[in-house]
Amino acid sequence: MKLEEDKLIMQKWRFQNWHDGQYSTVCLTFEEPEIGVTIVKLTQTDVPEEDRFGNSTVVENT
């Protein structure tokens, strides 16, 4: 979805057992507050409440 060198990776992501066409958004941000130190933050949004089989543990499993 979006790529900023040394700063950001944003992509659509899914498990195979999610409904067809259903994706979450994964965002990885990278910060280097000082040389040799990198902070990576991962945020995932739009995780479905349940999978195609009716399992309601998708958020916990993800």
N, CA, C and O atoms as a GROMACS GRO file, in nm:
protein
  248
    1MET      N    1   0.081  -0.119   0.000
    1MET     CA    2   0.000   0.000   0.000
    1MET      C    3   0.086   0.126   0.000
    1MET      O    4   0.062   0.220  -0.075
    2LYS      N    5   0.188   0.124   0.088
    2LYS     CA    6   0.272   0.243   0.100
    2LYS      C    7   0.410   0.201   0.148
    2LYS      O    8   0.424   0.113   0.233
    3LEU      N    9   0.511   0.265   0.094
    3LEU     CA   10   0.648   0.235   0.131
    3LEU      C   11   0.728   0.365   0.133
    3LEU      O   12   0.734   0.438   0.034
    4GLU      N   13   0.789   0.393   0.247
    4GLU     CA   14   0.876   0.509   0.260
    4GLU      C   15   1.009   0.456   0.314
    4GLU      O   16   1.018   0.408   0.426
    5GLU      N   17   1.112   0.467   0.232
    5GLU     CA   18   1.242   0.411   0.267
    5GLU      C   19   1.288   0.458   0.405
    5GLU      O   20   1.285   0.577   0.437
    6ASP      N   21   1.329   0.362   0.485
    6ASP     CA   22   1.380   0.385   0.621
    6ASP      C   23   1.276   0.440   0.719
    6ASP      O   24   1.311   0.479   0.830
    7LYS      N   25   1.146   0.443   0.679
    7LYS     CA   26   1.045   0.500   0.766
    7LYS      C   27   0.920   0.415   0.784
    7LYS      O   28   0.872   0.400   0.896
    8LEU      N   29   0.867   0.358   0.674
    8LEU     CA   30   0.732   0.301   0.681
    8LEU      C   31   0.712   0.190   0.580
    8LEU      O   32   0.755   0.199   0.465
    9ILE      N   33   0.646   0.084   0.625
    9ILE     CA   34   0.591  -0.020   0.536
    9ILE      C   35   0.446  -0.037   0.576
    9ILE      O   36   0.416  -0.067   0.691
   10MET      N   37   0.355  -0.018   0.482
   10MET     CA   38   0.213  -0.039   0.508
   10MET      C   39   0.162  -0.137   0.402
   10MET      O   40   0.181  -0.118   0.282
   11GLN      N   41   0.097  -0.243   0.450
   11GLN     CA   42   0.049  -0.346   0.358
   11GLN      C   43  -0.082  -0.407   0.405
   11GLN      O   44  -0.117  -0.400   0.522
   12LYS      N   45  -0.152  -0.467   0.312
   12LYS     CA   46  -0.271  -0.546   0.345
   12LYS      C   47  -0.222  -0.685   0.383
   12LYS      O   48  -0.123  -0.734   0.328
   13TRP      N   49  -0.292  -0.749   0.477
   13TRP     CA   50  -0.248  -0.878   0.528
   13TRP      C   51  -0.370  -0.959   0.570
   13TRP      O   52  -0.471  -0.903   0.612
   14ARG      N   53  -0.360  -1.092   0.558
   14ARG     CA   54  -0.473  -1.177   0.599
   14ARG      C   55  -0.426  -1.318   0.628
   14ARG      O   56  -0.323  -1.364   0.579
   15PHE      N   57  -0.507  -1.387   0.709
   15PHE     CA   58  -0.494  -1.531   0.727
   15PHE      C   59  -0.578  -1.599   0.621
   15PHE      O   60  -0.676  -1.541   0.573
   16GLN      N   61  -0.542  -1.720   0.583
   16GLN     CA   62  -0.619  -1.794   0.482
   16GLN      C   63  -0.760  -1.827   0.530
   16GLN      O   64  -0.850  -1.843   0.447
   17ASN      N   65  -0.781  -1.837   0.661
   17ASN     CA   66  -0.913  -1.874   0.710
   17ASN      C   67  -1.006  -1.754   0.729
   17ASN      O   68  -1.118  -1.770   0.778
   18TRP      N   69  -0.961  -1.634   0.691
   18TRP     CA   70  -1.050  -1.518   0.692
   18TRP      C   71  -1.139  -1.525   0.569
   18TRP      O   72  -1.108  -1.596   0.474
   19HIS      N   73  -1.249  -1.452   0.572
   19HIS     CA   74  -1.339  -1.448   0.458
   19HIS      C   75  -1.264  -1.398   0.334
   19HIS      O   76  -1.175  -1.313   0.346
   20ASP      N   77  -1.299  -1.448   0.217
   20ASP     CA   78  -1.238  -1.403   0.093
   20ASP      C   79  -1.249  -1.251   0.081
   20ASP      O   80  -1.355  -1.194   0.108
   21GLY      N   81  -1.142  -1.188   0.042
   21GLY     CA   82  -1.141  -1.044   0.024
   21GLY      C   83  -1.129  -0.963   0.152
   21GLY      O   84  -1.130  -0.840   0.146
   22GLN      N   85  -1.117  -1.030   0.266
   22GLN     CA   86  -1.107  -0.958   0.394
   22GLN      C   87  -0.960  -0.947   0.434
   22GLN      O   88  -0.891  -1.048   0.449
   23TYR      N   89  -0.915  -0.825   0.452
   23TYR     CA   90  -0.776  -0.798   0.486
   23TYR      C   91  -0.768  -0.701   0.603
   23TYR      O   92  -0.857  -0.618   0.623
   24SER      N   93  -0.660  -0.713   0.679
   24SER     CA   94  -0.630  -0.612   0.779
   24SER      C   95  -0.520  -0.523   0.720
   24SER      O   96  -0.464  -0.554   0.614
   25THR      N   97  -0.492  -0.414   0.787
   25THR     CA   98  -0.384  -0.327   0.745
   25THR      C   99  -0.273  -0.335   0.849
   25THR      O  100  -0.296  -0.314   0.968
   26VAL      N  101  -0.153  -0.366   0.802
   26VAL     CA  102  -0.036  -0.374   0.890
   26VAL      C  103   0.055  -0.257   0.857
   26VAL      O  104   0.089  -0.233   0.741
   27CYS      N  105   0.095  -0.186   0.960
   27CYS     CA  106   0.182  -0.070   0.943
   27CYS      C  107   0.305  -0.088   1.032
   27CYS      O  108   0.294  -0.101   1.154
   28LEU      N  109   0.421  -0.088   0.970
   28LEU     CA  110   0.549  -0.094   1.041
   28LEU      C  111   0.617   0.041   1.025
   28LEU      O  112   0.638   0.087   0.913
   29THR      N  113   0.650   0.104   1.137
   29THR     CA  114   0.724   0.229   1.131
   29THR      C  115   0.861   0.208   1.194
   29THR      O  116   0.877   0.131   1.289
   30PHE      N  117   0.959   0.279   1.141
   30PHE     CA  118   1.097   0.266   1.185
   30PHE      C  119   1.150   0.403   1.225
   30PHE      O  120   1.138   0.500   1.150
   31GLU      N  121   1.209   0.409   1.342
   31GLU     CA  122   1.271   0.533   1.391
   31GLU      C  123   1.412   0.500   1.437
   31GLU      O  124   1.437   0.394   1.494
   32GLU      N  125   1.503   0.591   1.412
   32GLU     CA  126   1.640   0.575   1.459
   32GLU      C  127   1.676   0.697   1.545
   32GLU      O  128   1.733   0.794   1.495
   33PRO      N  129   1.641   0.690   1.675
   33PRO     CA  130   1.666   0.806   1.763
   33PRO      C  131   1.815   0.837   1.780
   33PRO      O  132   1.853   0.950   1.809
   34GLU      N  133   1.898   0.734   1.762
   34GLU     CA  134   2.043   0.754   1.765
   34GLU      C  135   2.108   0.645   1.681
   34GLU      O  136   2.048   0.540   1.658
   35ILE      N  137   2.227   0.668   1.636
   35ILE     CA  138   2.296   0.572   1.551
   35ILE      C  139   2.308   0.438   1.623
   35ILE      O  140   2.352   0.431   1.738
   36GLY      N  141   2.267   0.333   1.554
   36GLY     CA  142   2.275   0.198   1.609
   36GLY      C  143   2.153   0.155   1.689
   36GLY      O  144   2.146   0.041   1.735
   37VAL      N  145   2.056   0.245   1.705
   37VAL     CA  146   1.934   0.212   1.779
   37VAL      C  147   1.815   0.233   1.684
   37VAL      O  148   1.793   0.343   1.634
   38THR      N  149   1.739   0.126   1.661
   38THR     CA  150   1.621   0.135   1.576
   38THR      C  151   1.499   0.092   1.654
   38THR      O  152   1.500  -0.012   1.720
   39ILE      N  153   1.394   0.172   1.648
   39ILE     CA  154   1.267   0.140   1.712
   39ILE      C  155   1.170   0.102   1.601
   39ILE      O  156   1.147   0.178   1.507
   40VAL      N  157   1.112  -0.018   1.614
   40VAL     CA  158   1.014  -0.066   1.518
   40VAL      C  159   0.879  -0.074   1.587
   40VAL      O  160   0.866  -0.137   1.692
   41LYS      N  161   0.779  -0.010   1.529
   41LYS     CA  162   0.644  -0.014   1.584
   41LYS      C  163   0.554  -0.083   1.482
   41LYS      O  164   0.557  -0.051   1.363
   42LEU      N  165   0.475  -0.179   1.529
   42LEU     CA  166   0.381  -0.252   1.444
   42LEU      C  167   0.240  -0.223   1.491
   42LEU      O  168   0.207  -0.236   1.609
   43THR      N  169   0.156  -0.182   1.396
   43THR     CA  170   0.015  -0.158   1.424
   43THR      C  171  -0.066  -0.237   1.322
   43THR      O  172  -0.037  -0.233   1.203
   44GLN      N  173  -0.167  -0.308   1.369
   44GLN     CA  174  -0.254  -0.384   1.279
   44GLN      C  175  -0.398  -0.345   1.309
   44GLN      O  176  -0.443  -0.354   1.423
   45THR      N  177  -0.470  -0.302   1.206
   45THR     CA  178  -0.608  -0.260   1.221
   45THR      C  179  -0.697  -0.340   1.128
   45THR      O  180  -0.650  -0.409   1.038
   46ASP      N  181  -0.827  -0.330   1.151
   46ASP     CA  182  -0.928  -0.397   1.068
   46ASP      C  183  -0.923  -0.549   1.075
   46ASP      O  184  -0.955  -0.617   0.978
   47VAL      N  185  -0.881  -0.602   1.191
   47VAL     CA  186  -0.884  -0.747   1.211
   47VAL      C  187  -1.030  -0.787   1.232
   47VAL      O  188  -1.098  -0.728   1.315
   48PRO      N  189  -1.079  -0.888   1.158
   48PRO     CA  190  -1.220  -0.924   1.168
   48PRO      C  191  -1.254  -0.987   1.304
   48PRO      O  192  -1.168  -1.042   1.372
   49GLU      N  193  -1.381  -0.977   1.340
   49GLU     CA  194  -1.430  -1.035   1.465
   49GLU      C  195  -1.428  -1.188   1.463
   49GLU      O  196  -1.405  -1.253   1.565
   50GLU      N  197  -1.451  -1.245   1.345
   50GLU     CA  198  -1.450  -1.391   1.333
   50GLU      C  199  -1.402  -1.432   1.194
   50GLU      O  200  -1.403  -1.352   1.100
   51ASP      N  201  -1.360  -1.559   1.183
   51ASP     CA  202  -1.312  -1.609   1.054
   51ASP      C  203  -1.426  -1.674   0.976
   51ASP      O  204  -1.541  -1.673   1.020
   52ARG      N  205  -1.394  -1.730   0.861
   52ARG     CA  206  -1.496  -1.790   0.774
   52ARG      C  207  -1.566  -1.910   0.837
   52ARG      O  208  -1.672  -1.952   0.789
   53PHE      N  209  -1.508  -1.965   0.943
   53PHE     CA  210  -1.567  -2.082   1.010
   53PHE      C  211  -1.646  -2.042   1.135
   53PHE      O  212  -1.696  -2.129   1.207
   54GLY      N  213  -1.657  -1.913   1.160
   54GLY     CA  214  -1.734  -1.865   1.275
   54GLY      C  215  -1.655  -1.861   1.405
   54GLY      O  216  -1.712  -1.835   1.511
   55ASN      N  217  -1.524  -1.885   1.398
   55ASN     CA  218  -1.442  -1.878   1.519
   55ASN      C  219  -1.426  -1.732   1.560
   55ASN      O  220  -1.389  -1.647   1.479
   56SER      N  221  -1.453  -1.704   1.685
   56SER     CA  222  -1.448  -1.566   1.733
   56SER      C  223  -1.319  -1.533   1.807
   56SER      O  224  -1.315  -1.441   1.888
   57THR      N  225  -1.213  -1.609   1.779
   57THR     CA  226  -1.085  -1.586   1.846
   57THR      C  227  -0.982  -1.522   1.752
   57THR      O  228  -0.862  -1.526   1.779
   58VAL      N  229  -1.029  -1.464   1.643
   58VAL     CA  230  -0.938  -1.410   1.542
   58VAL      C  231  -0.848  -1.300   1.601
   58VAL      O  232  -0.727  -1.302   1.578
   59VAL      N  233  -0.905  -1.207   1.674
   59VAL     CA  234  -0.825  -1.098   1.729
   59VAL      C  235  -0.718  -1.153   1.823
   59VAL      O  236  -0.602  -1.113   1.815
   60GLU      N  237  -0.756  -1.243   1.912
   60GLU     CA  238  -0.660  -1.301   2.006
   60GLU      C  239  -0.551  -1.379   1.933
   60GLU      O  240  -0.434  -1.371   1.970
   61ASN      N  241  -0.589  -1.454   1.830
   61ASN     CA  242  -0.492  -1.535   1.757
   61ASN      C  243  -0.401  -1.451   1.668
   61ASN      O  244  -0.287  -1.490   1.640
   62THR      N  245  -0.451  -1.337   1.625
   62THR     CA  246  -0.372  -1.252   1.537
   62THR      C  247  -0.271  -1.174   1.616
   62THR      O  248  -0.194  -1.097   1.559
   0.00000   0.00000   0.00000
